[in-house]
Amino acid sequence: MFLSLEMEEKKKAFSIKHWAEGDRPREKLLHKGKTALSDAELIAILIGSGNREESAVELSKRILLTAENSLNELGKFSVKQLMKFKGIGEAKAISIVAALELGRRRRGEEALQRKQITSSDSVFEVMQPILGDLNHEEFWIIYLNNSNKILQKIQLSKGGITGTLVDIRLAFKNALEIGATSIILAHNHPSGTLVPSTADKQLTQKLKIAGESLDIKVLDHLIVTQKSYFSFANEGLLS
């Protein structure tokens, strides 16, 4: 009986509803605003409860620690990976994945509001939310008008960890249909390396030559990783 009471008291101690009101994530958000909460506290609101040994906040801290305390890294976790943590069932894992995906899409929308491309940095701002966290390779094209404003951006192909195939004819068919006068190429390297491969260089040249015959200029080709990028134009590889 005493053991049962002790376990019940321990369970209460880990339950957020028994914390001081000022320490509860939901109440803290209401009274102090969303910016007052740590990443772990925000995740704790999503999952609602922890397990018998940890509060929701402590569990969230442990999950973040596994992701190197990086929301970008956590955004790469799958539902199955999250479910490996004691106290995280399918519903909680889905909530975390959905919340981080919404954040990623919001970043993408904010980048697009800029509309006009002025430098390789601005291309990175548009494409990093799309390509930066992927564990497979994708090739995208940004179509621009004569003021370097974005008309459209599309995924041209999707591949594996080490490469992807690109249909050059389709790339310029889309450009002609929407009246683009220039394009920017972008793909990611899941390995994190920023060194262009021989295939990257050959493909860039093929697209550049094909564009010249249609009077559609290839302005740049970016290799995107989570934190940085490589620009063909900046490195003089488009001359």
Protein Blocks (a to p, Z undefined) as FASTA:
>chain_A
ZZmmmmmmmmmmmpmklmcfklpmklmmmmnojklpcfklmmmmmnopacfkbcfklmmm
mmmmmnoopaklmmmpcfklmmmpghiafklmmmmmmmmmmmmmmmmmmmmmnopacbfk
lmmmmmmmmmmmpcbdcdddddddfkopafbdcdfbdcdfkbccddfklmmmmmmmnopa
bdcdddddfkopacdcfklmmmmmmmmmmmmmnopacfbdcdddfkbccdfklnopaZZ
